Amino acid sequence: MNRDRYGEVIEPEPEATPAEKAMAIVNCGLCDDNGYRGVVVCDHVDRSDVARRGLEKCWKILNRKKTP
């Protein structure tokens, strides 16, 4: 029985069948025919909006004026 850092039992997610994995690759517009996005295995989740918002926050902090 695996537990998380709070001591709660972690239920393992059921493993996807090979057919389900193949259909996920076919239906994904982010990865190639082998299931890779560049050199990384694709998880078929588009995180571009999250990355854009995070980058905007970084630029906002980097570009703020410092008070003397």
C-alpha positions, 0 to 999 in steps of 0.5 A, spaced: 500 500 500 503 506 497 501 513 501 502 520 499 506 525 503 500 526 508 499 519 509 493 518 505 493 511 501 494 512 493 490 508 489 494 507 482 490 509 476 489 503 471 494 502 466 491 503 459 491 498 454 495 498 448 489 500 443 487 506 448 494 508 448 494 508 440 488 511 440 491 517 444 496 518 439 492 518 433 487 523 436 493 527 439 495 533 435 501 535 439 505 529 438 508 525 432 506 518 430 510 514 435 507 518 441 513 523 442 513 531 442 520 533 440 524 528 444 519 527 450 514 522 451 507 526 450 502 526 455 497 528 450 495 535 454 496 541 451 499 546 456 501 552 452 496 556 456 499 555 462 506 556 460 504 563 457 501 565 463 507 563 467 511 566 462 507 573 463 508 573 470 515 572 470 516 578 465 511 582 469 516 581 475 522 582 471 520 588 468 517 591 475 520 598 477 524 597 484 522 602 489 529 606 492 
